[in-house]
Amino acid sequence: MIIARQFGFARDQLSAVAERMERAGFSELASEVRALAGSAQFFLGEFERESTQAEKV
């Protein structure tokens, strides 16, 4: 599904940005970006769960 791939892409990109920020010395901001990446992962899981339930109906 396109939406699932977009959530996964967003998670991967945000994680990469957080890693670069950490290396540049912006650890507090990197932590916030990691939280956003975690949100993308959460919404991906919820989307997949909802999609699976919708297919069963």
Helices and strands as residue ranges (DSSP letters): H 2-23, H 27-56
